[in-house]
Amino acid sequence: MDYSSLQNGSDIRGVAMEGVPGQNVNLTEQACRDIGRGFALWLRQRLGKDALRVAVGRDSRLTGPDLSRWICEAMGAEGVAVTDMGMASTPAMFMVTVTEGFRFDGSVMVTASHLPFNRNGYKFFTQAGGLEKQDIRAILDLASSEEHTGLPAAAVEKDGFMAEYADILCRKVQEATGLQRPLEGLRIVVDAGNGAGGFYADRVLQPLGADTAGSRFLDPDGTFPNHIPNPENQEAMASIRAAVLENRADLGIIFDTDVDRAGAVLSDGSELNRNRIIAMMAAILLREHPGTTIVTDSITSTGLASFIAAHGGVHHRFKRGYRNVINESIRLNEAGCDSQLAMETSGHGALKENYFLDDGAYLVTRLLIELARGRRKGYTLPSLIADLQEPAESYEFRMDLKLPDFKPYGNGILEELRAFVAAQPGWTLAPNNYEGVRVNLNKDHGNGWFLLRMSLHEPLMPLNIESDSEGGAKIIARELFPFLAGFDKLDTAALARFVR
């Protein structure tokens, strides 16, 4: 079998159950068992030892129990001592490799993040962190082979880790504030979207003294009957915003399915996501680490860059993709440049102090510390980002590339766009740009910027447009549209409707 099509960057993802017309199951039982064998072989080669211990967890997806059982049994058959941790979050499944008393050699998380109910997949960790793209390729190559470890079969046991993980988060808040119940008197609501994040309400917030009445959709349900668990989803953010306002809460928290991403809503109903949550974390960390570099993805706003600079930091705008952002921050640190935060507008946020693990629960825990401190010292969370300049308008258009070999065509568009920009009055290429073509436009030409790039994995080109003036985005789009409309394999229909 050739399983290379199941690779999605540094993850494995596929269709795990029927239910969506035209989408046939490719993450079959055989595939899952072969992937388990492949991981056992890869881990043995990487660590150079035969006695291996691996933990496996899963989120709330309907196919999670089967995918977990299949990979557990396959690794056990290859001589790996496997512990099935049951329902868990993705960050917890890394922490199980580094926490005293556990320290597994590797771990597996069964998840497909925010993708539809019929999808599922695997994420892998060692004590060094999440696996990279080349590691996933190697595992899938081994899965496609007929190789075996030849070791005697080992047992599959059951245990749990989420209670210990929740205690780690509780202790973090208690130690930072010097109080056992620092959230006493505060109402904080959680919307888990029926994913794996419901534990945060009763195992973290309540022991710290918070009133969590009004929290929503805490029970795991892989059909996701209420909304997609995704802080980038408008319906999901509307849900947690409503919970905050209806319950007059001091803070609202929302997680994605496997809790590696988070968003929040402040007491006045304003959303804390995208540029705003990056600004909040930057403000907190720059107070503790003056001058540190904040690494973000490519679509962050000019206002965020100005905010970070005004607070004494350095903004390093890099590429989309949470592994790209994290690895760039790690690279900067290794080169002698302190970088405390790597964060995407999607809600993936990784802190140097926390193994550069993209952990939505840890991110929110840092907000809780600040909320408790602010109450004692007389400041609020909104005050930390009061000087953030936000765009008047922000749009994204996802334009399909309608041909099989799409990458050369898309890269050709980008090359021609660079030449086109040079001839346009009021347009300038953004300096230090690492992805696609980012262009700044002056006040006479829309007063903002646009970024055209290739998607990381799909045959499409996202176009982001932001303006600091009402109506400016349409001006930018109208000036850019004639150029893009000249490429017949690029679907510009949505952009055409916008500029009319």
C-alpha positions in Angstrom: 0.0 0.0 0.0 1.0 3.6 -0.6 -0.1 5.8 2.3 1.6 9.0 1.2 -1.7 10.7 0.4 -2.7 10.6 4.1 0.1 13.1 4.9 -1.1 16.6 5.8 2.0 18.5 6.7 3.2 17.3 10.0 0.0 15.3 10.6 -1.8 12.3 9.2 -5.4 12.9 8.2 -8.0 11.1 6.1 -11.6 10.2 5.7 -12.4 7.8 8.6 -16.1 7.2 8.1 -18.9 7.4 5.5 -21.4 10.2 5.6 -20.3 12.8 3.1 -21.2 12.2 -0.6 -18.1 11.7 -2.7 -15.7 11.2 0.2 -14.7 7.5 0.5 -12.9 6.1 3.5 -9.2 6.0 3.1 -8.1 5.9 6.8 -9.1 2.3 6.9 -8.5 -0.2 9.7 -5.6 -1.7 7.7 -4.1 1.8 7.2 -4.3 2.6 10.9 -2.7 -0.7 11.9 0.1 -0.2 9.3 0.6 3.4 10.6 0.9 2.0 14.1 3.5 -0.5 12.9 5.3 2.3 11.0 5.5 4.5 14.1 6.8 1.6 16.2 9.6 1.0 13.6 10.4 4.7 13.3 10.5 5.3 17.1 12.8 2.3 17.5 15.1 3.6 14.8 15.0 7.2 16.2 15.7 6.3 19.9 17.9 3.3 19.2 16.3 1.0 21.8 13.9 -1.9 22.0 12.0 -1.2 25.2 9.6 1.5 24.2 6.6 3.0 26.0 3.9 4.9 24.0 0.8 6.7 25.2 -2.3 7.1 22.9 -5.1 9.7 23.4 -8.1 10.8 21.4 -10.6 13.6 21.1 -14.4 13.3 20.8 -14.7 12.2 17.2 -17.0 9.3 16.5 -14.2 7.3 14.9 -11.8 8.0 17.8 -12.3 4.8 19.8 -11.7 2.5 16.7 -8.7 4.5 15.4 -7.2 4.5 18.9 -7.7 0.7 19.4 -6.3 -0.2 16.0 -3.1 1.8 16.4 -2.7 0.6 20.1 -3.0 -3.0 19.0 -0.6 -2.6 16.1 2.1 -1.0 18.2 1.6 -3.6 20.9 2.1 -6.4 18.3 5.4 -4.8 17.5 6.6 -5.0 21.1 5.7 -1.5 22.2 4.3 -1.2 25.7 1.2 0.9 24.9 -1.1 2.8 27.4 -4.5 4.0 26.1 -5.2 7.3 27.8 -8.7 7.6 26.5 -10.2 11.1 26.0 -7.4 13.7 26.0 -6.2 16.9 24.4 -3.4 17.1 21.9 -1.2 19.2 24.2 -1.7 16.7 27.1 -0.4 14.0 24.8 2.9 15.8 24.5 3.0 16.6 28.2 2.7 12.9 29.0 6.2 12.4 27.5 7.9 15.0 29.7 5.9 14.9 33.0 7.6 13.2 36.0 6.0 9.9 36.7 5.0 9.3 33.1 7.8 10.2 30.6 6.6 8.0 27.7 9.1 7.6 24.8 6.4 8.7 22.4 2.8 9.5 22.1 0.0 9.5 19.6 -3.1 11.8 19.5 -6.1 10.7 17.4 -7.6 13.9 16.0 -8.3 15.9 12.9 -8.6 19.2 14.7 -11.5 21.2 13.4 -12.2 19.2 10.3 -15.7 17.8 9.6 -17.0 14.8 11.6 -16.1 12.2 9.0 -12.4 13.0 9.1 -9.8 11.9 11.6 -6.1 11.4 11.8 -3.0 11.1 14.0 -0.4 13.5 15.5 2.8 12.1 17.0 5.2 13.3 19.7 8.4 12.4 21.3 10.1 14.1 24.3 11.6 16.5 21.7 8.2 17.7 20.6 5.9 17.2 17.7 7.1 15.3 14.6 8.1 17.2 11.5 7.0 16.7 7.9 10.0 14.5 7.1 9.2 12.3 10.1 5.7 11.7 8.9 6.9 10.8 5.4 9.3 8.3 7.0 6.5 6.7 9.1 4.2 6.4 6.1 7.0 4.9 4.1 7.5 2.3 6.8 3.8 1.8 7.0 3.8 1.1 3.3 6.5 -1.6 3.7 6.2 -5.1 5.1 8.9 -4.5 7.7 8.3 -5.6 11.4 10.3 -5.1 14.6 10.5 -8.9 15.3 10.0 -8.1 19.0 7.7 -10.1 21.3 4.2 -8.7 21.6 3.5 -6.3 24.5 0.4 -5.6 26.4 -2.0 -2.6 25.9 -3.0 -1.1 29.2 -5.5 1.7 30.1 -4.8 4.8 32.2 -5.6 8.5 32.2 -3.6 11.7 32.2 -6.0 14.6 32.0 -6.4 14.9 35.8 -2.6 15.3 36.1 -2.5 17.7 33.2 -5.3 19.9 34.7 -3.4 19.9 38.0 -0.3 21.2 36.2 -2.4 24.2 34.8 -4.0 24.8 38.2 -0.6 24.9 39.9 0.7 27.3 37.3 -2.0 29.9 38.2 -1.6 29.3 42.0 2.1 29.7 41.9 1.9 32.9 39.8 -0.7 34.5 41.9 0.3 33.2 45.4 -3.3 32.2 46.0 -5.1 28.8 46.1 -8.4 30.2 44.7 -7.4 33.3 42.8 -10.5 33.3 40.6 -12.9 33.4 43.5 -15.8 35.8 42.7 -15.2 35.7 38.9 -17.6 34.1 36.4 -15.8 32.4 33.5 -17.7 30.5 30.9 -16.3 27.8 28.5 -17.6 26.7 25.1 -15.9 23.4 24.2 -18.0 22.8 21.1 -18.5 19.2 22.2 -14.8 18.6 21.7 -12.2 17.5 24.3 -11.9 20.9 26.1 -14.8 20.5 28.5 -12.4 19.4 31.3 -11.2 23.0 31.6 -14.4 24.1 33.3 -14.6 21.6 36.2 -10.9 20.5 36.5 -9.2 23.9 36.2 -11.5 26.8 36.6 -13.7 25.5 39.4 -10.7 24.3 41.6 -9.3 27.9 41.2 -12.6 29.3 42.5 -14.3 30.4 39.3 -18.1 30.3 38.8 -18.5 28.4 35.5 -22.3 28.6 35.3 -23.4 29.3 31.8 -20.7 27.2 30.1 -21.8 25.5 27.0 -21.3 22.2 25.1 -18.8 20.7 27.5 -19.9 17.1 26.9 -17.9 15.3 24.1 -20.0 14.5 21.1 -18.3 13.7 17.8 -21.3 14.8 15.7 -20.6 18.4 16.8 -24.4 19.1 17.0 -24.1 22.8 18.1 -21.2 24.3 16.1 -17.8 23.5 14.8 -15.2 23.6 17.6 -13.0 26.3 16.0 -12.1 29.7 17.3 -11.9 31.0 13.7 -15.5 30.0 13.0 -18.0 32.9 13.2 -20.8 30.7 14.5 -18.5 29.3 17.3 -17.4 32.8 18.3 -21.0 34.1 18.3 -21.8 31.2 20.7 -19.2 32.0 23.3 -19.9 35.8 22.9 -23.6 35.1 23.7 -22.7 33.0 26.7 -20.5 35.9 28.1 -23.2 38.5 27.6 -26.1 36.4 28.8 -24.3 35.4 32.0 -22.4 38.7 32.5 -19.2 36.7 32.7 -15.8 38.2 33.3 -14.3 36.1 30.5 -15.4 33.5 27.9 -13.1 30.8 26.6 -13.5 28.7 23.5 -11.3 25.8 22.3 -11.0 23.8 19.1 -11.7 20.1 19.1 -8.4 18.9 20.4 -7.5 22.0 22.5 -4.3 23.0 20.8 -6.0 26.3 19.8 -8.1 28.8 21.8 -9.9 32.1 21.6 -11.7 34.2 24.2 -14.3 36.9 24.7 -13.8 39.7 27.1 -16.5 40.9 29.5 -17.8 43.6 27.2 -18.4 41.0 24.5 -15.4 41.9 22.3 -13.7 38.9 20.7 -10.1 38.1 21.6 -8.9 36.2 18.6 -6.7 36.7 15.5 -4.6 39.9 15.9 -6.1 40.7 19.2 -5.1 37.6 21.1 -1.6 37.8 19.7 -1.4 41.4 20.9 -2.6 40.4 24.3 0.0 37.6 24.7 2.7 39.9 23.3 1.8 42.6 25.9 2.0 40.1 28.7 5.3 38.6 27.6 7.0 41.9 26.7 6.4 43.1 30.2 8.3 40.0 31.5 10.8 39.8 28.6 11.5 43.3 27.3 12.7 43.3 23.7 11.7 39.8 22.9 10.8 38.8 19.3 7.2 37.8 18.6 6.9 35.5 15.6 3.6 35.4 13.8 2.1 34.1 10.5 2.0 36.1 7.3 -1.5 37.6 7.5 -1.1 39.6 10.7 -2.0 43.3 10.5 0.2 46.4 10.3 -1.5 47.5 13.5 -0.2 44.5 15.3 3.3 45.2 14.1 3.0 48.8 15.4 1.6 47.6 18.7 4.5 45.1 19.3 7.1 47.8 18.4 5.3 50.4 20.7 5.6 47.9 23.6 9.3 47.4 23.1 9.2 44.2 21.1 10.2 43.0 17.6 7.6 41.7 15.2 8.9 38.9 13.0 6.1 38.1 10.4 6.8 34.7 8.9 4.9 32.0 7.0 1.5 30.4 7.6 1.5 27.0 9.2 1.8 26.5 13.0 4.9 24.4 12.6 6.5 27.0 10.4 5.9 29.7 13.0 7.1 27.6 15.9 10.2 26.4 14.1 11.1 29.9 13.2 10.9 31.0 16.8 13.0 28.1 17.8 15.6 28.9 15.1 15.8 32.5 16.3 16.5 31.4 19.9 19.2 29.0 18.7 20.7 31.9 16.8 20.9 34.0 20.0 17.7 36.1 19.4 15.3 35.8 22.3 11.8 34.9 21.0 9.2 34.0 23.7 6.1 33.6 21.5 5.2 32.0 18.2 1.6 32.5 17.3 -0.7 32.2 14.3 -3.9 34.2 13.8 -5.7 30.8 13.8 -5.2 30.6 17.6 -2.2 28.3 17.6 0.1 29.8 20.2 3.4 28.4 21.5 5.5 29.8 24.4 9.1 29.3 24.9 8.4 28.7 28.6 6.1 25.8 27.7 8.3 23.7 25.4 7.1 25.7 22.4 4.0 23.6 22.6 0.9 25.0 20.8 -1.5 24.6 23.7 -4.8 26.4 23.8 -5.4 25.5 27.5 -1.9 26.9 28.5 -2.6 30.0 26.5 -5.9 30.6 28.3 -4.2 29.8 31.7 -1.8 32.7 31.0 -4.9 34.9 30.5 -6.3 33.7 33.9 -3.1 34.7 35.6 -3.4 38.2 34.1 -7.1 38.4 35.0 -6.4 37.6 38.6 -3.4 39.9 38.8 -5.3 42.8 37.2 -8.1 42.5 39.7 -5.7 42.9 42.5 -3.6 45.7 40.9 -6.4 47.7 39.3 -6.2 46.9 35.6 -8.3 44.9 33.2 -7.5 42.6 30.3 -9.0 45.1 27.7 -6.6 47.7 29.0 -3.6 45.7 27.9 -4.5 46.1 24.2 -6.3 49.5 24.4 -3.6 51.0 22.0 -3.9 48.2 19.4 -4.8 49.8 16.1 -7.3 47.5 14.3 -8.1 47.6 10.6 -11.4 49.2 9.5 -11.9 46.3 7.1 -10.5 42.9 6.6 -11.4 40.3 4.0 -10.1 36.9 2.7 -10.8 35.5 -0.7 -9.9 31.9 -1.4 -9.4 31.5 -5.1 -9.2 28.0 -6.6 -6.5 27.0 -9.1 -8.3 25.0 -11.7 -5.6 22.6 -13.0 -3.9 19.5 -11.7 -0.3 20.8 -11.6 -1.3 24.0 -9.8 2.0 24.9 -8.0 4.0 26.1 -11.1 0.9 28.1 -12.3 0.4 29.7 -8.9 4.1 30.6 -8.5 4.0 32.1 -11.9 1.2 34.4 -10.9 3.2 35.5 -7.9 6.3 36.3 -10.0 4.2 38.3 -12.5 2.6 40.2 -9.5 6.0 41.3 -8.2 6.7 42.9 -11.6 3.3 44.4 -11.8 3.6 46.0 -8.3 6.7 47.8 -9.3 4.8 49.7 -12.0 1.9 50.8 -9.8 1.9 54.2 -8.2 1.2 54.1 -4.5 2.1 50.4 -4.2 5.2 49.1 -2.5 6.4 45.6 -1.7 6.5 44.9 2.0 10.1 44.4 3.3 11.2 41.1 4.9 8.3 39.2 3.5 8.6 35.4 3.7 5.5 34.2 2.0 3.7 35.1 -1.2 3.5 38.8 -2.2 2.5 41.4 0.4 1.9 44.9 -0.9 1.3 48.1 1.1 -0.9 50.7 -0.5 -1.0 54.4 0.4 -4.0 56.5 1.3 -4.8 57.3 -2.3 -5.0 53.6 -3.2 -7.0 52.1 -0.4 -4.9 52.8 2.7 -4.0 49.3 3.6 -2.3 46.1 2.3 -2.9 42.8 0.5 -1.2 39.5 0.6 -1.5 36.9 -2.2 0.0 33.5 -1.4 -0.2 29.8 -2.2 -2.1 27.6 0.2 0.1 25.2 2.1 -1.7 22.1 1.0 -4.6 22.9 -1.3 -4.9 24.0 -5.0 -5.9 27.5 -4.2 -4.5 31.0 -3.6 -5.8 32.9 -0.6 -5.9 36.7 -1.0 -6.1 38.8 2.2 -7.0 42.5 2.0 -7.0 44.9 5.0 -7.6 48.7 5.0 -7.5 51.3 7.7 -10.3 53.2 6.0 -14.0 52.4 5.4 -14.3 51.4 1.8 -10.6 51.0 1.3 -10.7 47.3 0.8 -12.9 47.7 -2.2 -10.5 50.2 -3.7 -7.6 47.8 -3.2 -9.6 45.0 -4.7 -10.6 47.0 -7.7 -7.0 48.0 -8.5 -5.8 44.4 -8.1 -8.7 42.6 -9.9 -7.8 43.4 -13.5 -4.4 41.8 -13.0 -5.8 38.6 -11.4 -8.6 38.3 -13.9 -6.0 37.8 -16.6 -5.2 34.3 -15.4 -7.9 32.0 -16.7 -7.0 29.1 -14.4 -7.5 31.2 -11.3 -11.1 31.4 -10.0 -11.7 35.1 -9.3 -15.5 34.9 -9.2 -15.8 35.9 -5.5 -13.4 38.8 -5.9 -15.4 39.9 -9.0 -18.6 40.0 -7.0 -16.9 42.0 -4.3 -15.6 44.8 -6.6 -18.9 45.3 -8.4 
